[in-house]
């Protein structure tokens, strides 16, 4: 029997991962593939084990979808930049940051790259986010020996070129020792 787990950030708890995974695996076997439309259809009955992971109130779902559309809009704006040496390229115009507030909440927003680099907490958050993404890619594909040199370079960059600076980190996350995070 397959053992399922919740990926960090999942809309379900670890204890529910087995039930959700088995249900989705069953759909995949039944149809030979898994599509978002098939998942939504299978979730519609109130007795479906994944029913509660969806917003069925159309007004609430519409408002949430408009927020999703706004994120897509912001995430897809590029700006022309001049790199060292004068070469021109394109980069994201806005970067998402989520900074811890004193009361324990999170201040989530988009900032220009210039604004992020000019604010120590936002810059530290972005550097931590990049490190986490590099380590996630490394964990996801670590069995591909063709990329061993890449994994070594990620380890070198994360540990040497990007030292810890202050306490900024993605809201709601705990720090892991690099050895444990590199997995």
ChimeraX attribute file (.defattr): number of C-alpha atoms within 10 A of each C-alpha:
attribute: neighborCount
match mode: 1-to-1
recipient: residues
	/A:1	4
	/A:2	8
	/A:3	9
	/A:4	15
	/A:5	17
	/A:6	16
	/A:7	11
	/A:8	10
	/A:9	7
	/A:10	10
	/A:11	11
	/A:12	16
	/A:13	14
	/A:14	15
	/A:15	11
	/A:16	14
	/A:17	18
	/A:18	16
	/A:19	16
	/A:20	19
	/A:21	17
	/A:22	15
	/A:23	17
	/A:24	19
	/A:25	15
	/A:26	14
	/A:27	17
	/A:28	15
	/A:29	11
	/A:30	10
	/A:31	10
	/A:32	10
	/A:33	12
	/A:34	15
	/A:35	12
	/A:36	8
	/A:37	9
	/A:38	14
	/A:39	16
	/A:40	13
	/A:41	12
	/A:42	18
	/A:43	17
	/A:44	15
	/A:45	12
	/A:46	10
	/A:47	10
	/A:48	12
	/A:49	16
	/A:50	21
	/A:51	17
	/A:52	14
	/A:53	10
	/A:54	12
	/A:55	12
	/A:56	12
	/A:57	8
	/A:58	9
	/A:59	10
	/A:60	10
	/A:61	13
	/A:62	13
	/A:63	11
	/A:64	13
	/A:65	12
	/A:66	11
	/A:67	12
	/A:68	12
	/A:69	12
	/A:70	11
	/A:71	13
	/A:72	11
	/A:73	10
	/A:74	16
	/A:75	15
	/A:76	12
	/A:77	12
	/A:78	13
	/A:79	12
	/A:80	11
	/A:81	14
	/A:82	11
	/A:83	10
	/A:84	7
	/A:85	6
	/A:86	8
	/A:87	8
	/A:88	11
	/A:89	11
	/A:90	12
	/A:91	14
	/A:92	15
	/A:93	18
	/A:94	20
	/A:95	17
	/A:96	19
	/A:97	23
	/A:98	20
	/A:99	22
	/A:100	19
	/A:101	11
	/A:102	7
	/A:103	6
	/A:104	10
	/A:105	12
	/A:106	15
	/A:107	11
	/A:108	14
	/A:109	11
	/A:110	16
	/A:111	15
	/A:112	14
	/A:113	17
	/A:114	12
	/A:115	14
	/A:116	20
	/A:117	14
	/A:118	11
	/A:119	11
	/A:120	14
	/A:121	20
	/A:122	22
	/A:123	19
	/A:124	24
	/A:125	25
	/A:126	23
	/A:127	19
	/A:128	22
	/A:129	17
	/A:130	14
	/A:131	19
	/A:132	18
	/A:133	12
	/A:134	18
	/A:135	20
	/A:136	15
	/A:137	14
	/A:138	22
	/A:139	14
	/A:140	11
	/A:141	12
	/A:142	17
	/A:143	10
	/A:144	10
	/A:145	10
	/A:146	9
	/A:147	13
	/A:148	14
	/A:149	10
	/A:150	13
	/A:151	21
	/A:152	12
	/A:153	12
	/A:154	19
	/A:155	19
	/A:156	12
	/A:157	14
	/A:158	21
	/A:159	14
	/A:160	10
	/A:161	10
	/A:162	14
	/A:163	12
	/A:164	13
	/A:165	13
	/A:166	10
	/A:167	12
	/A:168	20
	/A:169	22
	/A:170	20
	/A:171	17
	/A:172	11
	/A:173	8
	/A:174	8
	/A:175	10
	/A:176	9
	/A:177	8
	/A:178	14
	/A:179	9
	/A:180	7
	/A:181	13
	/A:182	19
	/A:183	11
